[in-house]
Amino acid sequence: MWQLVVDVLVTVVLTTVEVTALVLAFFAIALKVWAADKAGRGVPRGLKRTGRAVAGTSIVLLLACAYGLLLLHLPVAASAQCLLAAAIPFFGPILTGVNRLREGLARRCPGRQQR
């Protein structure tokens, strides 16, 4: 019984910390993309590589953490780490779609950009 309680608590704490770190990392990357886009040069290649590196490193770290949690006999926390690692590849296309939606709205309403 106590092992399940510890397992769930570890799951909640680890997932909260990791999701917060990922959101902050992608927010920082999106902020740099926005700043580069304001200058009219588009998204630099180095910034795209940085985003891919953050995603790849996150996946490797999450899977390593999941393996360690399995060794500690915490299956719920390990499976949560695997699910989070499986969700990371979808962040890039989602961010790209949001950026294209923003660009489409900017083209339709050009007066909104001049502030």
WOJO-V544069 format. One record per backbone hydrogen bond with DSSP energy under -1.0 kcal/mol. NH is the residue of the N-H (numbers start at 1). CO is the residue of the C=O. E is the energy in kcal/mol with one decimal. If there is no record, write none. Layout:
NH	CO	E
NH	CO	E
//
This chain:
5	1	-1.7
6	2	-2.7
7	3	-2.5
8	4	-2.4
9	5	-2.4
10	6	-2.7
11	7	-2.1
12	8	-2.5
13	9	-2.5
14	10	-2.7
15	11	-2.4
16	12	-2.2
17	13	-2.4
18	14	-2.7
19	15	-2.6
20	16	-2.0
21	17	-2.2
22	18	-2.6
23	19	-2.6
24	20	-2.3
25	21	-2.3
26	22	-2.8
27	23	-2.2
28	24	-2.3
29	25	-2.1
30	26	-2.6
31	27	-2.3
32	28	-1.9
33	29	-2.2
34	30	-2.4
35	31	-2.2
36	32	-2.3
37	33	-2.4
38	34	-1.9
40	37	-1.1
41	36	-1.2
48	44	-1.4
49	45	-2.5
50	46	-2.1
51	47	-2.1
52	48	-2.2
53	49	-2.4
54	50	-2.5
55	51	-2.1
56	52	-2.8
57	53	-2.7
58	54	-2.1
59	55	-2.1
60	56	-2.1
61	57	-2.6
62	58	-2.5
63	59	-2.3
64	60	-2.2
65	61	-2.4
66	62	-2.4
67	63	-2.0
68	64	-2.1
69	65	-2.3
70	66	-1.9
71	67	-1.9
72	68	-1.3
73	70	-1.4
74	69	-2.4
78	74	-2.0
79	75	-2.3
80	76	-1.9
81	77	-1.9
82	78	-2.0
83	79	-2.2
84	80	-2.1
85	81	-2.3
86	82	-1.9
87	83	-1.2
88	84	-1.1
90	87	-1.4
91	88	-1.9
94	90	-1.6
95	91	-2.7
96	92	-2.5
97	93	-2.4
98	94	-2.3
99	95	-2.2
100	96	-2.4
101	97	-2.2
102	98	-2.3
103	99	-2.3
104	100	-2.4
105	101	-2.2
106	102	-2.0
107	103	-1.8
108	104	-1.8
109	105	-2.2
112	109	-1.3
115	113	-1.7
//
